Amino acid sequence: MTGLRPRCPTGLRPLVPALVLALALALVTGCTTGREIPAPSPLGRAPTAATRPGTPSPSAPDLLLAEQFDMGLPGADPVRCGDELALLTRGRPADRPMAWVSSGRDERRSADAVTFALGDRSALCLYGFAQGKPITLTVAAGGRTYTTPVTPVAALSSGDSSKEELFNGRALEVEDAGGGFLRSGYWTFLPPDPAREAVAATGRLTLTASAGATRATGGIPLRRTRGAETVEGWERGHRLAVFGYPAGTRVPIGIYRLTRTEASARAVLVRKVGQVVMPRSRLAVLSIPQDVFRLVAEAPPKEEVSRCLSVPGIARCVT
């Protein structure tokens, strides 16, 4: 019997090729459809990115959400057009009209230049323009231009400002600030897309103001302040912009329980609700799930604490 090979039963011979083919098809199908399904966030579906996500950097440190913080740390000073003109001219007398947007001096770092920042209170300063004459302001961003009529008034109106000032075509009021200056009211600087992405990517805001023969053109650098801010139309779109962190950094978003007293307000971390990876522009926008939005947007009864969203490195709520 030596030298003889075992034989399959005669009735099974036609089935062997079919079994081999079925096994191969099963392996191919499994490789195609066997994808990992991400787990939902602790408070519902995961937040969805509204901008192209960045690539995590191995050298970027993992950021952690603060377990708690007391609100009220100093931010930027009010915009002082006269002081900033001296910075722009390096102390020399101004010999031409000038126009710029500023977010004020940041107390968290030295201020030796005029800058603006995403998500910060900002204002428009004009110097050398005649009182009472209409002015046209043009902003260039990402190959597009945005035009804003600027109207000098005796006193600024008390209407609500838009985060998209200078990019929505709506007229902007300015008032006499003395010394040849005109200054607008404050607004939170966060342009709409695609201008928002273009400004973040270039790190500069270029604008031109003109009134008849009077013309001023200038560029102001972006101050890379870390933080987050709700996008215009937050109630409808539930979108949050996160900015200023180094490219490749994973930035978590947390929901906090906020307890207010007459003297202070303390925020205590409840849980992490999302995360973004900073792209090269250092700006990312994500959509907050409806269930999380309801928690931070609804006004609670007076006897209950409220909830808000925050990100690492800032001691304030962003909603």
C-alpha positions as CSV (number, residue, x, y, z in Angstrom):
1,M,0.0,0.0,0.0
2,T,3.1,2.3,0.2
3,G,3.2,5.0,-2.4
4,L,-0.6,5.2,-2.8
5,R,-2.2,8.7,-2.2
6,P,-5.5,9.0,-0.3
7,R,-8.4,9.6,-2.6
8,C,-11.5,11.7,-2.1
9,P,-14.7,9.8,-2.3
10,T,-15.8,9.7,-5.9
11,G,-19.1,11.6,-5.2
12,L,-17.2,14.5,-3.7
13,R,-14.8,15.2,-6.6
14,P,-17.1,17.6,-8.5
15,L,-17.7,19.6,-5.3
16,V,-14.0,20.4,-4.5
17,P,-13.6,23.2,-7.2
18,A,-16.9,24.7,-6.2
19,L,-15.9,24.8,-2.5
20,V,-12.6,26.5,-3.3
21,L,-14.3,29.1,-5.5
22,A,-16.9,29.9,-2.7
23,L,-14.1,30.3,-0.2
24,A,-12.2,32.7,-2.4
25,L,-15.4,34.8,-3.0
26,A,-16.1,35.0,0.7
27,L,-12.6,36.2,1.4
28,V,-12.8,39.0,-1.2
29,T,-16.2,40.1,-0.1
30,G,-15.1,40.2,3.5
31,C,-12.1,42.5,2.6
32,T,-14.4,44.8,0.7
33,T,-17.2,45.2,3.2
34,G,-15.6,44.5,6.5
35,R,-15.0,48.2,7.5
36,E,-14.8,49.5,11.0
37,I,-17.9,51.4,12.1
38,P,-16.9,54.3,14.4
39,A,-18.6,54.4,17.8
40,P,-21.0,57.2,18.5
41,S,-20.1,60.0,20.8
42,P,-21.1,59.8,24.4
43,L,-24.0,62.2,23.9
44,G,-25.2,60.9,20.5
45,R,-23.8,60.7,17.0
46,A,-20.2,61.9,16.5
47,P,-19.7,65.6,15.5
48,T,-19.1,65.9,11.7
49,A,-16.3,67.9,10.3
50,A,-17.3,70.8,8.0
51,T,-13.8,71.4,6.7
52,R,-11.2,69.0,5.4
53,P,-9.6,67.4,8.5
54,G,-5.9,67.7,9.1
55,T,-3.4,64.8,9.5
56,P,-2.4,64.0,13.1
57,S,1.2,64.9,13.8
58,P,3.3,62.4,15.8
59,S,5.2,65.3,17.4
60,A,2.1,67.3,18.4
61,P,1.3,66.8,22.1
62,D,-2.1,65.4,23.1
63,L,-4.2,68.2,24.5
64,L,-6.3,67.5,27.5
65,L,-9.5,69.3,28.6
66,A,-9.4,71.1,31.9
67,E,-11.2,69.3,34.6
68,Q,-12.6,72.7,35.8
69,F,-11.9,76.4,35.4
70,D,-13.0,79.7,36.8
71,M,-14.2,82.1,34.1
72,G,-13.1,85.7,33.9
73,L,-9.4,85.6,32.9
74,P,-8.3,88.8,31.0
75,G,-8.6,88.8,27.2
76,A,-7.8,91.5,24.7
77,D,-7.9,95.2,25.6
78,P,-10.3,97.6,23.8
79,V,-9.1,98.9,20.5
80,R,-7.3,102.2,20.8
81,C,-6.8,103.6,17.3
82,G,-4.4,106.3,18.4
83,D,-2.0,104.0,20.2
84,E,-2.1,101.5,17.3
85,L,-1.3,104.2,14.7
86,A,1.9,104.9,16.5
87,L,2.8,101.2,16.2
88,L,1.9,101.2,12.5
89,T,4.1,104.2,11.8
90,R,6.8,103.2,14.3
91,G,6.4,106.4,16.2
92,R,6.7,108.7,13.2
93,P,4.0,111.2,12.4
94,A,1.4,109.7,10.0
95,D,1.8,111.4,6.6
96,R,-1.0,109.5,4.7
97,P,-4.5,108.1,5.3
98,M,-4.6,104.6,6.9
99,A,-7.1,101.9,7.5
100,W,-6.9,98.7,9.6
101,V,-8.9,96.1,11.6
102,S,-7.6,95.3,15.1
103,S,-8.5,93.0,17.9
104,G,-6.8,95.1,20.5
105,R,-3.7,94.3,22.6
106,D,-3.6,90.8,23.9
107,E,-2.6,90.8,27.6
108,R,-1.5,87.1,27.4
109,R,1.5,88.1,25.2
110,S,3.6,91.2,24.4
111,A,2.0,93.6,22.0
112,D,4.5,95.2,19.7
113,A,2.4,95.1,16.6
114,V,-1.2,95.7,15.5
115,T,-3.0,92.4,14.9
116,F,-6.4,90.8,14.6
117,A,-7.6,87.4,15.8
118,L,-10.3,85.0,14.9
119,G,-13.1,84.9,17.5
120,D,-11.9,88.1,19.2
121,R,-13.7,91.4,19.6
122,S,-12.5,93.6,16.8
123,A,-13.0,97.1,15.4
124,L,-12.2,99.1,12.2
125,C,-10.0,102.1,12.5
126,L,-9.7,104.8,9.9
127,Y,-7.3,107.8,9.9
128,G,-7.1,110.8,7.6
129,F,-10.7,110.5,6.2
130,A,-12.9,113.5,6.1
131,Q,-15.9,113.6,8.5
132,G,-19.3,113.0,7.0
133,K,-18.3,111.6,3.6
134,P,-19.2,108.0,2.7
135,I,-16.3,105.5,2.5
136,T,-16.0,102.2,0.6
137,L,-14.0,99.4,2.2
138,T,-12.8,96.5,0.2
139,V,-11.3,93.3,1.7
140,A,-9.4,90.8,-0.4
141,A,-9.3,87.2,0.7
142,G,-8.7,84.0,-1.3
143,G,-8.8,85.6,-4.7
144,R,-12.2,87.3,-3.9
145,T,-13.1,90.8,-3.0
146,Y,-15.7,91.9,-0.4
147,T,-17.1,95.4,-0.4
148,T,-18.6,97.2,2.6
149,P,-20.2,100.7,2.6
150,V,-18.8,102.6,5.6
151,T,-21.1,105.3,7.0
152,P,-19.9,108.0,9.3
153,V,-22.5,108.8,12.0
154,A,-22.7,111.1,15.0
155,A,-23.2,108.2,17.4
156,L,-23.1,104.4,16.8
157,S,-26.4,102.7,16.9
158,S,-27.1,100.0,19.4
159,G,-28.1,97.3,16.9
160,D,-26.6,93.8,17.1
161,S,-23.4,93.2,15.2
162,S,-22.6,90.3,12.9
163,K,-19.6,88.0,13.1
164,E,-19.4,88.4,9.3
165,E,-18.9,92.2,9.3
166,L,-16.8,93.3,6.2
167,F,-17.9,90.1,4.4
168,N,-21.7,90.3,4.2
169,G,-22.1,93.5,2.2
170,R,-23.9,95.2,5.1
171,A,-23.1,98.9,5.8
172,L,-20.8,99.5,8.8
173,E,-21.1,102.6,11.0
174,V,-18.1,104.6,12.2
175,E,-18.0,107.5,14.6
176,D,-15.6,110.3,15.3
177,A,-13.0,109.1,17.8
178,G,-11.1,112.4,17.9
179,G,-7.6,113.2,16.6
180,G,-8.6,112.5,13.0
181,F,-9.8,109.0,13.7
182,L,-13.0,107.2,12.8
183,R,-13.8,104.0,14.6
184,S,-16.5,101.4,14.3
185,G,-18.3,99.5,17.0
186,Y,-17.0,96.0,18.1
187,W,-17.9,92.7,16.6
188,T,-16.6,89.2,17.0
189,F,-14.3,88.6,14.0
190,L,-15.2,85.3,12.2
191,P,-15.8,85.7,8.5
192,P,-17.9,83.2,6.5
193,D,-16.4,80.6,4.2
194,P,-14.4,80.8,1.9
195,A,-13.0,84.0,3.3
196,R,-12.6,82.4,6.8
197,E,-10.4,79.6,5.4
198,A,-8.4,82.0,3.2
199,V,-7.7,84.4,6.1
200,A,-6.6,81.6,8.3
201,A,-4.4,80.0,5.6
202,T,-2.6,83.3,4.7
203,G,-2.5,84.7,8.2
204,R,-3.2,88.2,6.9
205,L,-6.1,90.6,6.2
206,T,-5.7,93.0,3.3
207,L,-8.1,95.9,3.0
208,T,-8.5,99.2,1.1
209,A,-10.6,102.2,2.1
210,S,-11.5,104.9,-0.3
211,A,-13.5,108.1,-0.2
212,G,-13.2,110.2,-3.4
213,A,-9.5,111.0,-3.9
214,T,-8.6,109.7,-0.4
215,R,-7.4,106.2,-0.4
216,A,-5.6,103.9,2.1
217,T,-4.4,100.3,1.7
218,G,-2.8,98.0,4.2
219,G,-2.4,94.5,5.6
220,I,-2.7,93.3,9.2
221,P,-1.3,90.0,10.4
222,L,-3.4,87.4,12.1
223,R,-2.7,86.7,15.8
224,R,-2.9,82.9,16.3
225,T,-4.9,83.0,19.5
226,R,-6.1,79.5,20.5
227,G,-9.8,79.1,21.0
228,A,-13.2,78.4,19.5
229,E,-16.3,80.3,18.5
230,T,-19.7,79.5,17.2
231,V,-20.2,80.2,13.5
232,E,-22.8,82.8,12.4
233,G,-26.2,81.0,12.3
234,W,-25.3,78.8,15.2
235,E,-28.9,78.2,16.0
236,R,-29.5,76.8,12.6
237,G,-26.3,75.1,11.6
238,H,-24.8,74.2,15.0
239,R,-21.3,74.7,13.7
240,L,-18.3,75.5,15.9
241,A,-14.9,76.9,14.6
242,V,-11.7,75.8,16.4
243,F,-8.6,77.7,15.6
244,G,-5.0,78.7,16.5
245,Y,-3.7,75.3,17.6
246,P,-0.6,73.9,15.8
247,A,-1.2,71.9,12.6
248,G,-1.6,68.2,13.3
249,T,-2.8,68.7,16.9
250,R,-5.8,66.8,18.2
251,V,-8.1,69.3,19.9
252,P,-10.9,67.8,22.0
253,I,-14.2,69.6,22.6
254,G,-15.8,69.2,26.1
255,I,-19.2,69.9,27.6
256,Y,-19.0,71.6,31.0
257,R,-21.5,72.2,33.8
258,L,-21.5,75.9,34.6
259,T,-22.4,77.1,38.1
260,R,-22.7,80.9,38.6
261,T,-22.7,82.9,41.8
262,E,-22.7,86.6,42.3
263,A,-18.9,86.7,42.6
264,S,-17.8,84.0,40.1
265,A,-18.6,81.3,37.6
266,R,-17.1,77.8,37.7
267,A,-17.2,75.3,34.9
268,V,-16.7,71.6,35.6
269,L,-16.0,69.0,32.9
270,V,-18.8,66.6,32.2
271,R,-17.3,64.7,29.3
272,K,-15.6,65.0,25.9
273,V,-18.1,65.3,23.0
274,G,-15.8,65.6,20.0
275,Q,-12.4,66.2,18.5
276,V,-10.8,67.9,15.5
277,V,-7.4,67.6,14.0
278,M,-5.9,71.0,13.0
279,P,-5.1,71.3,9.3
280,R,-2.3,73.5,8.0
281,S,-4.6,76.6,8.0
282,R,-5.0,76.0,11.8
283,L,-8.7,76.4,11.5
284,A,-11.3,73.6,11.6
285,V,-15.1,73.7,11.7
286,L,-17.3,70.9,12.9
287,S,-21.1,70.4,13.3
288,I,-22.3,69.7,16.9
289,P,-24.9,67.0,17.3
290,Q,-28.5,68.1,17.9
291,D,-28.7,66.5,21.4
292,V,-25.5,68.3,22.5
293,F,-26.7,71.6,21.0
294,R,-29.9,71.4,23.0
295,L,-28.0,70.9,26.2
296,V,-25.9,74.1,25.7
297,A,-28.5,76.2,23.9
298,E,-31.6,75.8,26.1
299,A,-31.9,78.3,28.9
300,P,-32.3,76.2,32.2
301,P,-34.5,77.3,35.1
302,K,-32.9,79.6,37.6
303,E,-32.4,76.8,40.2
304,E,-30.5,74.6,37.7
305,V,-26.9,75.0,36.4
306,S,-26.3,75.6,32.7
307,R,-24.0,73.8,30.3
308,C,-21.5,75.0,27.7
309,L,-18.7,73.9,25.4
310,S,-15.1,74.7,25.7
311,V,-11.7,73.7,24.4
312,P,-8.2,73.3,25.9
313,G,-6.1,76.4,26.9
314,I,-8.9,78.9,27.4
315,A,-10.8,79.6,30.6
316,R,-14.2,80.5,29.2
317,C,-17.2,79.0,27.5
318,V,-17.5,79.3,23.8
319,T,-21.3,78.8,23.7
